[in-house]
Amino acid sequence: MEISSERLAANYRLLAETEGSETSVLAVVKANAYGHGAEICAPVLASAGAGWLGVTDATEGRLVRAALHTAGIPEEHQPHILVMSESLDEDTEVILQHRLAPVVSSAAQLQALAHKAGNRKVRVHLEIDTGMSRQGVAPGNHLDQVLRWLEQQSAVHLDGVMTHFASSEVAGSHQTAQQRRLFEQAMEQIAASSLRPVWIHAGNSSTIDNHDAPSEDGWLVTLAHSVGARAMVRSGLALYGYALPIERERGYTGLAEPRVQPRLLPVLTWKARVTGIREIEAGTRVGYNGTFTSERPMRLALLPVGYADGLRRELSGTQEHPGGWVLLHGQRAPIVGRVSMNLTIVDATAIPAVAVGDEAIVLGEGITAEDHARLAETISYEILCGMKETRMLR
Ligand SMILES: *Cc1c(COP(=O)(O)O)cnc(C)c1O
């Protein structure tokens, strides 16, 4: 897997420019940078100007912190690191040692954190559950409890308040509108407290892409200013060059054009080299269970990749149901038979020059994560996160 540092940096800058100077963009490198390698992507994003990185958990945060050091970025210039999944008690030591900012959502969690921290200061981001029913505290009494707890001590500092939208790729979404109202309610409660968070953040890549989104109409900036904070949006998928299509809420007639999608550049190219060439007669069965049978003499090329590496088995191809393809000498070579654990067979009959050692593109320009996702009936997120090949920065 080749990771283009230029494209990654260009995507980050595009997102930051689209948001403008009033809103920061947190670069999400969780899930090993969506399969791209968090340790190689984090320093690139830091150099491109990211002041915040988002990781899955404390362990990934520690790896990213170490990678920033290794890249020679001085401590004081390193981005802040947000631990996005709620942590367990036993993660606290790593969080404190590596100066990570955990997402929290209950007074009990805060209590445990403060207990472990002793006299060390810890900055937290409080998640508000505005409708995902996943993480976060609901506005109202529960939020008030947490705010009272925070006000009465000094070890834990409320650095940020955040929420996450469930339908940010839907223009005119009723659900987003409802979530906005609840986040506004939370902000009123915070304004009424003595707490002054530095960051208010919400939304993801689609939030930036969607014309109708909270960051676009100044809603988030206004909300952040209402508590004296700065606005931030968190972007993952778009950094890596992919985006969900913008959908429309039923009956919505406003703008639904993506703002950044056409200008995003795929960052990852997955290559494999041909390890075998084989000529077969008509009527020969290919691969597990012989699901493909040749109808004419064929030239097959073997690639040393399979589902163990993240090449989805749904890309298998039969005569009736063509599957995925790779690019050999710039031409499409369809996958024939079942994708196996570490091996895949492609039809190179139309590309007679192909020889052992030649490079095939398994995913990248000409065959994208969206193509793989369509065939595997999933989303590009899952395809990218499933990549397990060795990564190198280009
Ligand atoms: C993963 C995640 C993001 C980034 O989402 P993308 O759609 O990849 O931009 C933002 N915020 C939270 C809370 C997330 O979990």
The ligand as an SDF file (V2000), in Angstrom:
LIG
                    3D

 15 15  0  0  0  0  0  0  0  0999 V2000
  -15.1360    8.8110   13.0360 C   0  0  0  0  0  0  0  0  0  0  0  0
  -15.6550   10.0520   13.5920 C   0  0  0  0  0  0  0  0  0  0  0  0
  -15.5270   11.2560   12.8810 C   0  0  0  0  0  0  0  0  0  0  0  0
  -15.0010   11.3240   11.4640 C   0  0  0  0  0  0  0  0  0  0  0  0
  -15.9980   10.8460   10.5850 O   0  0  0  0  0  0  0  0  0  0  0  0
  -15.7970   10.9090    8.9910 P   0  0  0  0  0  0  0  0  0  0  0  0
  -17.1440   10.6180    8.4820 O   0  0  0  0  0  0  0  0  0  0  0  0
  -14.8220    9.8480    8.6560 O   0  0  0  0  0  0  0  0  0  0  0  0
  -15.3000   12.2550    8.6610 O   0  0  0  0  0  0  0  0  0  0  0  0
  -15.9320   12.4240   13.5050 C   0  0  0  0  0  0  0  0  0  0  0  0
  -16.4330   12.4110   14.7540 N   0  0  0  0  0  0  0  0  0  0  0  0
  -16.5960   11.2650   15.4550 C   0  0  0  0  0  0  0  0  0  0  0  0
  -17.1550   11.3280   16.8300 C   0  0  0  0  0  0  0  0  0  0  0  0
  -16.2260   10.0540   14.8980 C   0  0  0  0  0  0  0  0  0  0  0  0
  -16.3950    8.9270   15.5910 O   0  0  0  0  0  0  0  0  0  0  0  0
  1  2  1  0
  2  3  1  0
  2 14  2  0
  3  4  1  0
  3 10  2  0
  4  5  1  0
  5  6  1  0
  6  7  2  0
  6  8  1  0
  6  9  1  0
 10 11  1  0
 11 12  2  0
 12 13  1  0
 12 14  1  0
 14 15  1  0
M  END
$$$$
